[in-house]
Amino acid sequence: MAVQQNRVSRTRRDKRRTHQKLRVVSGSVCPECGAFKRSHCVCSACGFYKNREIIKSEEE
Ligand SMILES: [Zn+2]
């Protein structure tokens, strides 16, 4: 098992964490239902992509 040999300073810890950040996902409004959808992905609300229904909705 790895055992920590030296204490990591606040500066070094925070420098390591500069790479951890949240990304804003790019997206647009779905033309079918108006919900927010990620671009180049099937709409999660209605299942449409390129004006065609890809995923059949369950409530029918
Ligand atoms: Zn939609």
PDB file of the backbone (N, CA, C, O) and the ligand in Angstrom, with CONECT records:
HET     ZN  A 101       1
ATOM      1  N   MET A   1       0.837  -1.189   0.000  1.00  0.00           N
ATOM      2  CA  MET A   1       0.000   0.000   0.000  1.00  0.00           C
ATOM      3  C   MET A   1       0.871   1.239   0.000  1.00  0.00           C
ATOM      4  O   MET A   1       1.897   1.289   0.679  1.00  0.00           O
ATOM      5  N   ALA A   2       0.463   2.229  -0.758  1.00  0.00           N
ATOM      6  CA  ALA A   2       1.226   3.478  -0.835  1.00  0.00           C
ATOM      7  C   ALA A   2       1.000   4.297   0.424  1.00  0.00           C
ATOM      8  O   ALA A   2      -0.132   4.492   0.867  1.00  0.00           O
ATOM      9  N   VAL A   3       2.095   4.767   0.985  1.00  0.00           N
ATOM     10  CA  VAL A   3       2.024   5.581   2.198  1.00  0.00           C
ATOM     11  C   VAL A   3       2.539   6.975   1.873  1.00  0.00           C
ATOM     12  O   VAL A   3       3.580   7.130   1.235  1.00  0.00           O
ATOM     13  N   GLN A   4       1.818   7.966   2.306  1.00  0.00           N
ATOM     14  CA  GLN A   4       2.211   9.353   2.023  1.00  0.00           C
ATOM     15  C   GLN A   4       3.472   9.689   2.798  1.00  0.00           C
ATOM     16  O   GLN A   4       3.537   9.485   4.010  1.00  0.00           O
ATOM     17  N   GLN A   5       4.478  10.208   2.093  1.00  0.00           N
ATOM     18  CA  GLN A   5       5.764  10.503   2.715  1.00  0.00           C
ATOM     19  C   GLN A   5       5.868  11.953   3.156  1.00  0.00           C
ATOM     20  O   GLN A   5       6.479  12.261   4.179  1.00  0.00           O
ATOM     21  N   ASN A   6       5.262  12.845   2.371  1.00  0.00           N
ATOM     22  CA  ASN A   6       5.388  14.274   2.672  1.00  0.00           C
ATOM     23  C   ASN A   6       4.027  14.951   2.596  1.00  0.00           C
ATOM     24  O   ASN A   6       3.157  14.565   1.816  1.00  0.00           O
ATOM     25  N   ARG A   7       3.873  15.961   3.422  1.00  0.00           N
ATOM     26  CA  ARG A   7       2.641  16.728   3.419  1.00  0.00           C
ATOM     27  C   ARG A   7       2.629  17.599   2.162  1.00  0.00           C
ATOM     28  O   ARG A   7       3.633  18.218   1.809  1.00  0.00           O
ATOM     29  N   VAL A   8       1.457  17.633   1.487  1.00  0.00           N
ATOM     30  CA  VAL A   8       1.287  18.482   0.310  1.00  0.00           C
ATOM     31  C   VAL A   8       0.832  19.854   0.778  1.00  0.00           C
ATOM     32  O   VAL A   8      -0.154  19.977   1.506  1.00  0.00           O
ATOM     33  N   SER A   9       1.551  20.877   0.359  1.00  0.00           N
ATOM     34  CA  SER A   9       1.229  22.238   0.790  1.00  0.00           C
ATOM     35  C   SER A   9      -0.063  22.720   0.137  1.00  0.00           C
ATOM     36  O   SER A   9      -0.528  22.154  -0.852  1.00  0.00           O
ATOM     37  N   ARG A  10      -0.625  23.766   0.709  1.00  0.00           N
ATOM     38  CA  ARG A  10      -1.855  24.330   0.158  1.00  0.00           C
ATOM     39  C   ARG A  10      -1.657  24.754  -1.292  1.00  0.00           C
ATOM     40  O   ARG A  10      -2.526  24.529  -2.135  1.00  0.00           O
ATOM     41  N   THR A  11      -0.528  25.361  -1.577  1.00  0.00           N
ATOM     42  CA  THR A  11      -0.256  25.842  -2.933  1.00  0.00           C
ATOM     43  C   THR A  11      -0.190  24.691  -3.918  1.00  0.00           C
ATOM     44  O   THR A  11      -0.768  24.748  -5.003  1.00  0.00           O
ATOM     45  N   ARG A  12       0.530  23.637  -3.523  1.00  0.00           N
ATOM     46  CA  ARG A  12       0.687  22.511  -4.441  1.00  0.00           C
ATOM     47  C   ARG A  12      -0.638  21.784  -4.639  1.00  0.00           C
ATOM     48  O   ARG A  12      -0.955  21.366  -5.752  1.00  0.00           O
ATOM     49  N   ARG A  13      -1.416  21.632  -3.567  1.00  0.00           N
ATOM     50  CA  ARG A  13      -2.734  21.014  -3.674  1.00  0.00           C
ATOM     51  C   ARG A  13      -3.620  21.809  -4.616  1.00  0.00           C
ATOM     52  O   ARG A  13      -4.282  21.239  -5.483  1.00  0.00           O
ATOM     53  N   ASP A  14      -3.635  23.143  -4.447  1.00  0.00           N
ATOM     54  CA  ASP A  14      -4.503  23.982  -5.264  1.00  0.00           C
ATOM     55  C   ASP A  14      -4.039  24.044  -6.715  1.00  0.00           C
ATOM     56  O   ASP A  14      -4.859  24.147  -7.628  1.00  0.00           O
ATOM     57  N   LYS A  15      -2.727  23.980  -6.927  1.00  0.00           N
ATOM     58  CA  LYS A  15      -2.222  23.940  -8.296  1.00  0.00           C
ATOM     59  C   LYS A  15      -2.683  22.677  -9.003  1.00  0.00           C
ATOM     60  O   LYS A  15      -3.010  22.710 -10.189  1.00  0.00           O
ATOM     61  N   ARG A  16      -2.710  21.553  -8.273  1.00  0.00           N
ATOM     62  CA  ARG A  16      -3.165  20.301  -8.858  1.00  0.00           C
ATOM     63  C   ARG A  16      -4.629  20.418  -9.254  1.00  0.00           C
ATOM     64  O   ARG A  16      -5.046  19.884 -10.283  1.00  0.00           O
ATOM     65  N   ARG A  17      -5.412  21.121  -8.431  1.00  0.00           N
ATOM     66  CA  ARG A  17      -6.850  21.211  -8.671  1.00  0.00           C
ATOM     67  C   ARG A  17      -7.226  22.251  -9.722  1.00  0.00           C
ATOM     68  O   ARG A  17      -8.407  22.396 -10.037  1.00  0.00           O
ATOM     69  N   THR A  18      -6.256  22.976 -10.272  1.00  0.00           N
ATOM     70  CA  THR A  18      -6.609  23.932 -11.324  1.00  0.00           C
ATOM     71  C   THR A  18      -7.117  23.214 -12.569  1.00  0.00           C
ATOM     72  O   THR A  18      -7.804  23.816 -13.395  1.00  0.00           O
ATOM     73  N   HIS A  19      -6.784  21.925 -12.711  1.00  0.00           N
ATOM     74  CA  HIS A  19      -7.240  21.172 -13.878  1.00  0.00           C
ATOM     75  C   HIS A  19      -8.657  20.673 -13.697  1.00  0.00           C
ATOM     76  O   HIS A  19      -9.290  20.282 -14.678  1.00  0.00           O
ATOM     77  N   GLN A  20      -9.187  20.672 -12.468  1.00  0.00           N
ATOM     78  CA  GLN A  20     -10.547  20.217 -12.225  1.00  0.00           C
ATOM     79  C   GLN A  20     -11.489  21.390 -12.395  1.00  0.00           C
ATOM     80  O   GLN A  20     -11.534  22.288 -11.554  1.00  0.00           O
ATOM     81  N   LYS A  21     -12.237  21.381 -13.477  1.00  0.00           N
ATOM     82  CA  LYS A  21     -13.233  22.421 -13.654  1.00  0.00           C
ATOM     83  C   LYS A  21     -14.401  21.883 -14.470  1.00  0.00           C
ATOM     84  O   LYS A  21     -14.259  20.944 -15.253  1.00  0.00           O
ATOM     85  N   LEU A  22     -15.544  22.497 -14.266  1.00  0.00           N
ATOM     86  CA  LEU A  22     -16.741  22.082 -14.966  1.00  0.00           C
ATOM     87  C   LEU A  22     -16.768  22.738 -16.345  1.00  0.00           C
ATOM     88  O   LEU A  22     -16.401  23.902 -16.502  1.00  0.00           O
ATOM     89  N   ARG A  23     -17.206  21.976 -17.325  1.00  0.00           N
ATOM     90  CA  ARG A  23     -17.332  22.509 -18.679  1.00  0.00           C
ATOM     91  C   ARG A  23     -18.800  22.835 -18.949  1.00  0.00           C
ATOM     92  O   ARG A  23     -19.704  22.138 -18.488  1.00  0.00           O
ATOM     93  N   VAL A  24     -19.008  23.883 -19.688  1.00  0.00           N
ATOM     94  CA  VAL A  24     -20.368  24.231 -20.103  1.00  0.00           C
ATOM     95  C   VAL A  24     -20.667  23.454 -21.376  1.00  0.00           C
ATOM     96  O   VAL A  24     -19.975  23.620 -22.381  1.00  0.00           O
ATOM     97  N   VAL A  25     -21.696  22.603 -21.344  1.00  0.00           N
ATOM     98  CA  VAL A  25     -22.034  21.825 -22.524  1.00  0.00           C
ATOM     99  C   VAL A  25     -22.754  22.727 -23.520  1.00  0.00           C
ATOM    100  O   VAL A  25     -23.689  23.448 -23.169  1.00  0.00           O
ATOM    101  N   SER A  26     -22.300  22.670 -24.763  1.00  0.00           N
ATOM    102  CA  SER A  26     -22.937  23.475 -25.794  1.00  0.00           C
ATOM    103  C   SER A  26     -24.244  22.808 -26.210  1.00  0.00           C
ATOM    104  O   SER A  26     -24.328  21.583 -26.289  1.00  0.00           O
ATOM    105  N   GLY A  27     -25.246  23.614 -26.472  1.00  0.00           N
ATOM    106  CA  GLY A  27     -26.524  23.041 -26.840  1.00  0.00           C
ATOM    107  C   GLY A  27     -27.422  24.078 -27.479  1.00  0.00           C
ATOM    108  O   GLY A  27     -27.034  25.232 -27.663  1.00  0.00           O
ATOM    109  N   SER A  28     -28.632  23.648 -27.816  1.00  0.00           N
ATOM    110  CA  SER A  28     -29.590  24.548 -28.441  1.00  0.00           C
ATOM    111  C   SER A  28     -30.989  24.113 -28.023  1.00  0.00           C
ATOM    112  O   SER A  28     -31.154  23.191 -27.225  1.00  0.00           O
ATOM    113  N   VAL A  29     -31.981  24.784 -28.568  1.00  0.00           N
ATOM    114  CA  VAL A  29     -33.368  24.467 -28.257  1.00  0.00           C
ATOM    115  C   VAL A  29     -33.896  23.507 -29.316  1.00  0.00           C
ATOM    116  O   VAL A  29     -33.691  23.716 -30.511  1.00  0.00           O
ATOM    117  N   CYS A  30     -34.580  22.450 -28.867  1.00  0.00           N
ATOM    118  CA  CYS A  30     -35.135  21.457 -29.787  1.00  0.00           C
ATOM    119  C   CYS A  30     -36.249  22.077 -30.624  1.00  0.00           C
ATOM    120  O   CYS A  30     -37.151  22.699 -30.064  1.00  0.00           O
ATOM    121  N   PRO A  31     -36.216  21.926 -31.961  1.00  0.00           N
ATOM    122  CA  PRO A  31     -37.298  22.490 -32.795  1.00  0.00           C
ATOM    123  C   PRO A  31     -38.623  21.758 -32.639  1.00  0.00           C
ATOM    124  O   PRO A  31     -39.671  22.307 -32.979  1.00  0.00           O
ATOM    125  N   GLU A  32     -38.597  20.519 -32.127  1.00  0.00           N
ATOM    126  CA  GLU A  32     -39.830  19.746 -31.978  1.00  0.00           C
ATOM    127  C   GLU A  32     -40.582  20.121 -30.707  1.00  0.00           C
ATOM    128  O   GLU A  32     -41.770  20.437 -30.756  1.00  0.00           O
ATOM    129  N   CYS A  33     -39.888  20.086 -29.566  1.00  0.00           N
ATOM    130  CA  CYS A  33     -40.576  20.278 -28.286  1.00  0.00           C
ATOM    131  C   CYS A  33     -40.115  21.533 -27.558  1.00  0.00           C
ATOM    132  O   CYS A  33     -40.739  21.924 -26.572  1.00  0.00           O
ATOM    133  N   GLY A  34     -39.039  22.180 -28.013  1.00  0.00           N
ATOM    134  CA  GLY A  34     -38.593  23.413 -27.377  1.00  0.00           C
ATOM    135  C   GLY A  34     -37.739  23.210 -26.150  1.00  0.00           C
ATOM    136  O   GLY A  34     -37.388  24.183 -25.482  1.00  0.00           O
ATOM    137  N   ALA A  35     -37.393  21.975 -25.831  1.00  0.00           N
ATOM    138  CA  ALA A  35     -36.560  21.713 -24.661  1.00  0.00           C
ATOM    139  C   ALA A  35     -35.095  21.918 -25.018  1.00  0.00           C
ATOM    140  O   ALA A  35     -34.714  21.869 -26.188  1.00  0.00           O
ATOM    141  N   PHE A  36     -34.281  22.147 -23.996  1.00  0.00           N
ATOM    142  CA  PHE A  36     -32.850  22.310 -24.222  1.00  0.00           C
ATOM    143  C   PHE A  36     -32.242  20.960 -24.579  1.00  0.00           C
ATOM    144  O   PHE A  36     -32.444  19.978 -23.865  1.00  0.00           O
ATOM    145  N   LYS A  37     -31.496  20.907 -25.682  1.00  0.00           N
ATOM    146  CA  LYS A  37     -30.852  19.661 -26.077  1.00  0.00           C
ATOM    147  C   LYS A  37     -29.397  19.926 -26.413  1.00  0.00           C
ATOM    148  O   LYS A  37     -29.044  21.035 -26.815  1.00  0.00           O
ATOM    149  N   ARG A  38     -28.553  18.927 -26.253  1.00  0.00           N
ATOM    150  CA  ARG A  38     -27.150  19.047 -26.652  1.00  0.00           C
ATOM    151  C   ARG A  38     -27.065  18.944 -28.168  1.00  0.00           C
ATOM    152  O   ARG A  38     -27.764  18.142 -28.786  1.00  0.00           O
ATOM    153  N   SER A  39     -26.196  19.766 -28.762  1.00  0.00           N
ATOM    154  CA  SER A  39     -26.066  19.729 -30.209  1.00  0.00           C
ATOM    155  C   SER A  39     -25.441  18.408 -30.648  1.00  0.00           C
ATOM    156  O   SER A  39     -24.631  17.830 -29.924  1.00  0.00           O
ATOM    157  N   HIS A  40     -25.821  17.932 -31.838  1.00  0.00           N
ATOM    158  CA  HIS A  40     -25.375  16.669 -32.433  1.00  0.00           C
ATOM    159  C   HIS A  40     -25.840  15.458 -31.636  1.00  0.00           C
ATOM    160  O   HIS A  40     -25.296  14.366 -31.805  1.00  0.00           O
ATOM    161  N   CYS A  41     -26.844  15.631 -30.762  1.00  0.00           N
ATOM    162  CA  CYS A  41     -27.379  14.517 -29.979  1.00  0.00           C
ATOM    163  C   CYS A  41     -28.896  14.470 -30.130  1.00  0.00           C
ATOM    164  O   CYS A  41     -29.541  15.488 -30.382  1.00  0.00           O
ATOM    165  N   VAL A  42     -29.453  13.271 -29.970  1.00  0.00           N
ATOM    166  CA  VAL A  42     -30.893  13.111 -30.013  1.00  0.00           C
ATOM    167  C   VAL A  42     -31.502  13.829 -28.807  1.00  0.00           C
ATOM    168  O   VAL A  42     -30.966  13.757 -27.701  1.00  0.00           O
ATOM    169  N   CYS A  43     -32.618  14.518 -29.024  1.00  0.00           N
ATOM    170  CA  CYS A  43     -33.293  15.220 -27.940  1.00  0.00           C
ATOM    171  C   CYS A  43     -33.748  14.222 -26.887  1.00  0.00           C
ATOM    172  O   CYS A  43     -34.402  13.229 -27.206  1.00  0.00           O
ATOM    173  N   SER A  44     -33.401  14.486 -25.631  1.00  0.00           N
ATOM    174  CA  SER A  44     -33.758  13.553 -24.559  1.00  0.00           C
ATOM    175  C   SER A  44     -35.229  13.668 -24.186  1.00  0.00           C
ATOM    176  O   SER A  44     -35.776  12.749 -23.576  1.00  0.00           O
ATOM    177  N   ALA A  45     -35.886  14.776 -24.538  1.00  0.00           N
ATOM    178  CA  ALA A  45     -37.279  14.966 -24.146  1.00  0.00           C
ATOM    179  C   ALA A  45     -38.227  14.277 -25.119  1.00  0.00           C
ATOM    180  O   ALA A  45     -39.147  13.587 -24.680  1.00  0.00           O
ATOM    181  N   CYS A  46     -38.031  14.443 -26.446  1.00  0.00           N
ATOM    182  CA  CYS A  46     -38.975  13.892 -27.414  1.00  0.00           C
ATOM    183  C   CYS A  46     -38.354  12.821 -28.311  1.00  0.00           C
ATOM    184  O   CYS A  46     -39.083  12.131 -29.024  1.00  0.00           O
ATOM    185  N   GLY A  47     -37.030  12.664 -28.296  1.00  0.00           N
ATOM    186  CA  GLY A  47     -36.405  11.614 -29.091  1.00  0.00           C
ATOM    187  C   GLY A  47     -36.269  11.935 -30.560  1.00  0.00           C
ATOM    188  O   GLY A  47     -36.135  11.024 -31.377  1.00  0.00           O
ATOM    189  N   PHE A  48     -36.299  13.217 -30.922  1.00  0.00           N
ATOM    190  CA  PHE A  48     -36.178  13.607 -32.316  1.00  0.00           C
ATOM    191  C   PHE A  48     -34.750  14.029 -32.634  1.00  0.00           C
ATOM    192  O   PHE A  48     -34.056  14.587 -31.785  1.00  0.00           O
ATOM    193  N   TYR A  49     -34.316  13.757 -33.865  1.00  0.00           N
ATOM    194  CA  TYR A  49     -33.050  14.275 -34.363  1.00  0.00           C
ATOM    195  C   TYR A  49     -33.183  14.473 -35.856  1.00  0.00           C
ATOM    196  O   TYR A  49     -33.640  13.574 -36.560  1.00  0.00           O
ATOM    197  N   LYS A  50     -32.788  15.642 -36.355  1.00  0.00           N
ATOM    198  CA  LYS A  50     -32.927  16.009 -37.767  1.00  0.00           C
ATOM    199  C   LYS A  50     -34.367  15.815 -38.246  1.00  0.00           C
ATOM    200  O   LYS A  50     -34.604  15.237 -39.307  1.00  0.00           O
ATOM    201  N   ASN A  51     -35.326  16.306 -37.452  1.00  0.00           N
ATOM    202  CA  ASN A  51     -36.751  16.289 -37.769  1.00  0.00           C
ATOM    203  C   ASN A  51     -37.314  14.880 -37.945  1.00  0.00           C
ATOM    204  O   ASN A  51     -38.394  14.720 -38.514  1.00  0.00           O
ATOM    205  N   ARG A  52     -36.608  13.865 -37.470  1.00  0.00           N
ATOM    206  CA  ARG A  52     -37.135  12.505 -37.522  1.00  0.00           C
ATOM    207  C   ARG A  52     -37.140  11.937 -36.117  1.00  0.00           C
ATOM    208  O   ARG A  52     -36.296  12.293 -35.295  1.00  0.00           O
ATOM    209  N   GLU A  53     -38.105  11.040 -35.834  1.00  0.00           N
ATOM    210  CA  GLU A  53     -38.188  10.442 -34.523  1.00  0.00           C
ATOM    211  C   GLU A  53     -37.229   9.255 -34.460  1.00  0.00           C
ATOM    212  O   GLU A  53     -37.414   8.268 -35.172  1.00  0.00           O
ATOM    213  N   ILE A  54     -36.232   9.344 -33.631  1.00  0.00           N
ATOM    214  CA  ILE A  54     -35.239   8.289 -33.518  1.00  0.00           C
ATOM    215  C   ILE A  54     -35.642   7.322 -32.410  1.00  0.00           C
ATOM    216  O   ILE A  54     -35.637   6.106 -32.599  1.00  0.00           O
ATOM    217  N   ILE A  55     -35.988   7.875 -31.263  1.00  0.00           N
ATOM    218  CA  ILE A  55     -36.385   7.051 -30.125  1.00  0.00           C
ATOM    219  C   ILE A  55     -37.906   7.183 -29.977  1.00  0.00           C
ATOM    220  O   ILE A  55     -38.432   8.282 -29.802  1.00  0.00           O
ATOM    221  N   LYS A  56     -38.605   6.030 -30.052  1.00  0.00           N
ATOM    222  CA  LYS A  56     -40.063   6.062 -29.928  1.00  0.00           C
ATOM    223  C   LYS A  56     -40.420   6.397 -28.474  1.00  0.00           C
ATOM    224  O   LYS A  56     -39.888   5.808 -27.532  1.00  0.00           O
ATOM    225  N   SER A  57     -41.346   7.369 -28.321  1.00  0.00           N
ATOM    226  CA  SER A  57     -41.775   7.735 -26.973  1.00  0.00           C
ATOM    227  C   SER A  57     -42.668   6.627 -26.401  1.00  0.00           C
ATOM    228  O   SER A  57     -43.368   5.927 -27.133  1.00  0.00           O
ATOM    229  N   GLU A  58     -42.618   6.491 -25.068  1.00  0.00           N
ATOM    230  CA  GLU A  58     -43.316   5.382 -24.436  1.00  0.00           C
ATOM    231  C   GLU A  58     -44.810   5.620 -24.283  1.00  0.00           C
ATOM    232  O   GLU A  58     -45.610   4.689 -24.376  1.00  0.00           O
ATOM    233  N   GLU A  59     -45.191   6.912 -24.042  1.00  0.00           N
ATOM    234  CA  GLU A  59     -46.606   7.163 -23.785  1.00  0.00           C
ATOM    235  C   GLU A  59     -47.369   7.293 -25.103  1.00  0.00           C
ATOM    236  O   GLU A  59     -47.457   8.381 -25.672  1.00  0.00           O
ATOM    237  N   GLU A  60     -47.934   6.143 -25.598  1.00  0.00           N
ATOM    238  CA  GLU A  60     -48.761   6.153 -26.817  1.00  0.00           C
ATOM    239  C   GLU A  60     -49.827   5.092 -26.712  1.00  0.00           C
ATOM    240  O   GLU A  60     -50.631   4.932 -27.631  1.00  0.00           O
TER     241      GLU A  60
HETATM  242 ZN    ZN A 101     -37.332  17.589 -28.416  1.00  0.00          ZN2+
END
